[in-house]
Amino acid sequence: MAFTLEPTVKVIFNCLDESGSEGKVMLHAPSSQLASVVQTNATALAALIQAITGCSVRSYSYSYEVSDPAAAAAAAGSRIEHKGRFIWNLANGLETRAEVPGLDPAVVLSDGAIDLTNADVLAFVGAVSAGTAYSGIDGSDIGALKAAYEAFRRSTRNMLPARRLAS
Amino acid sequence: MRHSAEVLAICSRRVGWRRRMLVERLPVWTITFQDQSGTSSVMRGTFKAGFSTEDYLEAVALLVEKVAPLSGCTIVRYAVVYRLRETDPATARSTLSITPLARFLFTLTDTPDTFAEVSTPLDPSWVLTDGPLAGFGLDLANSEVTDFTDSITGGIWCDPFAIDLAAVDTAYVVEAS
């Protein structure tokens, strides 16, 4: 894996017009800019976008992206519909979950539970539980793992294989 | 660095003069997986506030390292995403995208004959009504349009390769499909 920070931060404004239709405005800023600077500039621009479009700017986001332009090929037979679902307890009594796409069958037990004695699984679960920056959707601390099992998502048309005939 | 919850009062002509605010939400991390068929899926989670972008990116990189062995997919991208959202709960009522669009072309500082585009929803008020570009070109002399284009060229904005935008060259209506 040779991940590299993208040269720009992608800033996306979400607009809503009077009919309820949505539109997006996308701009870029150098990724060398601090998040606070990007946010200050984007917030100022939101008002100007609204002034020239008449639309309401409902939200905006900006992302620092790191990509691998020479990523290794995915394993044969890997399918993103095959998920590993991990559920953690939160300090506030609620739960948070993360789903790993393309779960390796080697870490799944015969009853569908994820093998919590597997070293790779333990390393992942431990990293999430020990990480100080991760949280639930409301900022609550992540506690102990509650459940881990395989799950399947229904395939969309785009996910189906290109070759579907028997011949 | 942690930035305070910045707010913006927004008033809109078309959707009525109401006071709204954009409020900061917790940042999220995303990891993009790609399977053998080339189909992508994004794993995501939430970060606490109060960390620097570098800290967040390090935290996602650690997750990438730990989650990669659990998946047969390849990880092609990861990101930290900051979000601000309007306090008004208004949601889209239509599945249609806004059309037509206004397309602004900006010259680049390093290669003036190369352009970067920025497209926005179109306010018909800015469409020229006379001259050779009537019904097609946008009025770049209008003060509100100028405020927008000046903010783009005078701000931090750049093209996708981090080249600064120099000046607005032209703007016109796009009947998006």
Interface residues (C-beta under 8 A of the other chain):
Chain A: M1 F3 L5 P7 T8 C15 L16 D17 E18 S19 G20 S21 E22 G23 V25 M26 L27 H28 A29 P30 S31 S32 Q33 L34 A35 S36 V37 V38 Q39 T40 N41 A42 T43 A44 L45 A46 A47 L48 I49 Q50 A51 I52 T53 G54 C55 S56 V57 R58 S59 Y60 S61 Y62 S63 Y64 E65 V66 S67 D68 A71 A72 A73 A74 A75 A76 G77 S78 R79 I80 G84 T96 A98 E99 V100 P101 G102 L103 D104 V107 D120 V121 A123 F124 A127 V128 G131 T132 A133 Y134 S135 G136 I137 D138 G139 N158 M159 P161 A162
Chain B: M1 H3 E6 L8 I10 C11 S12 R13 R14 V15 R20 L22 E24 L26 W29 T30 F33 Q34 D35 Q36 S37 T39 S40 S41 M43 R44 G45 T46 F47 K48 A49 F51 T53 D55 Y56 L57 A59 V60 A61 L62 L63 V64 K66 V67 A68 P69 L70 S71 G72 C73 T74 I75 V76 R77 Y78 A79 V80 V81 Y82 R83 L84 R85 E86 D88 A90 A92 R93 S94 L96 S97 I98 L101 A102 V118 S119 T120 P121 L122 D123 S125 W126 E144 V145 D147 F148 S151 I152 G155 I156 W157 C158 D159 P160 F161 A162
